[in-house]
Amino acid sequence: MSDRLNLAVIIGSTREGRWAPAPAAWIAGVARQHGGFDVDLVDLLDADLPQHLSEQDMWNTESDQSAPVAALSERLHRADAFIVIAGEYNMSIPASLKHAIDYYMDEWAAKPVAMITYGGKVTGGQNAAQHLRQIFPELRTMTIRNTIAFPRFYQHFDERGQFTGFEEAEPAAKSLLDELRWWGRALADARSATPMPSPF
């Protein structure tokens, strides 16, 4: 068994002009350098999940899922850990992210998730993080303690249009990845040893 964990970095916004791909690419690069992860960068815009959740695609039915839902399901199943990139929209998470979370159940279970947030206010999207901490436990997903927030991110670009906050966030990124890897390994071993009981 490889010592490296499969990490899915999820771009949670699908809005035109979104900033989420920038921190997602940054943390994916840091995770690759960390050495403990094989990284899959998941863009929900490319996933193109149906807006209407049909009976065919509901997680509790045995019918064949539609192609976009099945494709994302496979990538989430493969992951041992997640990092979710979420901007704060109206004091909460992007609708596209909640929509993607709600499509699945077993794919999230008994795995850790870390959160990287951003926003236009001084809180840096932490309201979004707090909502995710309420949502993920319902799916039996472990939210780790360490987070990274980029407050008023639009104020931190240089004359070339490059974001200047990533370098100073790298120590926090290392701590986040170390914790995520610990939980990822512990839960992967637990899943291998004993199937998780049904929640129903």
Secondary structure, DSSP 8 states (H G I E B T S, - for coil): --S-EEEEEEE----TT-STHHHHHHHHHHHHHHSSEEEEEEEHHHH---SS--GGG-TT--S---HHHHHHHHHHHH-SEEEEEEE-BTTB--HHHHHHHHT-STTTTT-EEEEEEEESSTTTTHHHHHHHHHHGGGGT-EEEEEEEEEETGGG-B-TTS-BSSHHHHHHHHHHHHHHHHHHHHHHHHHHHHS------
